[in-house]
Amino acid sequence: MVVLILSVILLLVIGGCVCVFWAARGDAPRWVRGVATATLVGGELSRKATRGSGSRSTSGDD
């Protein structure tokens, strides 16, 4: 059951990446641009959540 859930999540992530690439080319339908936007927003939210969880980065990427 866990493998099935992880497989679905992996497929969604791959699909989101494909939509981002397709939308970046400029000839994508509206729904692809929407999925690409949602994927990019989700990535930003996860990045901010990782930074805000108390683990400070010392790499100097301010």
Sequence and secondary structure as in RCSB ss.txt:
>XXXX:A:sequence
MVVLILSVILLLVIGGCVCVFWAARGDAPRWVRGVATATLVGGELSRKATRGSGSRSTSGDD
>XXXX:A:secstr
 HHHHHHHHHHHHHHHHHHHHHHHHT   HHHHHHHHHHHHHHHHHHHHHHTTS    S   
